[in-house]
Amino acid sequence: MAGLSNDHIRAFSPATFAFHGYPAAAESDAAVARFVDTMQELNRPHWYHQTELYSREEADLITRVNSAVLAETQRAFGRAIRPWMGPLVATKPFRAIQAVAAAAGRERLRIFEIGPGSGYLGALLIAQGHEYYSTDIAQGFYLWQSRLMQALAGEDFVEGVRYERWPYEAAGRAVHMPWWQYATLYRDAPPSVDIVICDHALGEMNPYALRYVAQMSKNMLSESPLGLVMFTSIGEPRFNSEEAVRLNFNRVGLDCVVNRNVAVFAMTGRPLHRGIAALADSIPRYNPSGTPERLRGRDFVPINRDEAPVSFEFYGFLGYDVPESAEDTGTPKVSGRGRTEDGELPGSAKMQRLAVEDVLRSPSTATRLRGVIGKTRQHGLGWLARRVVVSALAHLPDETATR
């Protein structure tokens, strides 16, 4: 950091984390356990575990990733931790990337991810065989990502902290780049990649960082016949709106070519594969075998309290809906619509029925409401109607939701 300007450091500081008081650093090895599976705890757990369907290939990939996490956390922290939400949530951008690879006729792409969080999109991509690069400004997340990438890639993993600057002497299929090297890539030739993905972060970063990400993405993508920027959400629009994100990419010659289900920006004037444009209608499930077998998250992600990521106990005590095991002592068996077999809501669901005045006082609810209003203004009432239907389906019985 001594070789960087104040503006480098300001641009690549975890601005939204600081605003919310979210701890972005780990003060010890043991504290890295906080970052194993976090930030997705309240992202519709019933949907991902009991309603959403997964192919056998997706289930096998997630099982492989979870097995690596169980072994690494047992070794590093003395307690096996199973990620309950991260790998399931990561299936959406993973499916989109797999659809791009299929449209381009490529089995392996080179992907650079900015802000991977707990790292499960990267984990799925590494397990699938892609070349994967990533960077993160949050020290705690970065330390966990390094352990996760090492566990999955083994000798093919390169940790950039060990090197003075890019390019690294060692070559690897999974490459981790510290933020201070990413922040100065303009001094050297950056890695050439096919896709840059920055999910749930573009709205949350410093505006100078957004401007940098746009320009550096253009530089990284210029030699690829694909050359795409992708994300499913800009995250909280704390510092940058969706319009600001679009304008920053437009400024450097990246145009938005898909803006529903997933956002895709491509190099101006570059022909687009038909399969990529089709992502606006649906993101296909990753199912190369074509088998009709469909699994739910609960079928291959067992919920055992002894393996729980550290924050779920806290959220459960607060009364939020968290994944539950029917085998837990004293826990009612929950059906696909979130009710017990006798038709009663489980305790956590009852507590979610907050009074109106409590909801209005909740900063997180207010923030989400502002986001919904902003997206409705951008995409129209059709977008809002689809979200309402999807939310309603998550609470229907399994057979009704499937129909």
Buried (B, 14 or more C-beta within 10 A) or exposed (E): EEEBEEEBEEBBBBBBBEEBEEBBBBEEEEBBBBBBBBBBBBEBBBBBBBBBBBBBBBBBBBBBBBEBBBEBBEEBBEBBBBBBBBBBBBBBBBBBBBBBBBBBEBEEBBBBBBBBBBBBBBBBBBBBEBBBBBBBBBBBBBBBBBBBBBBBBEEBBBBBEEBEEBEBEBEBBBBBBBBBBBBBBEEEEBBBBBBBBBBBBBBBBBEBBBBBBBBBBBBBBEEBEBBBBBBBBBBBBBBBBBEBBBEBBBEBBBBBBBBBBBBBBBBEEBEBBEBBBBBBEEBBBBBEEEEEEBBBBBEBBEBEBEBBBBBBEEBBEEBBBBBBBEEEEEBBBBBBBBBBEEEEBBBBBEBEEEEEEEEEEEEEEEBEEEBEEBBBEEBEEEBBEEBEEEEEBBBBEBEEBEE
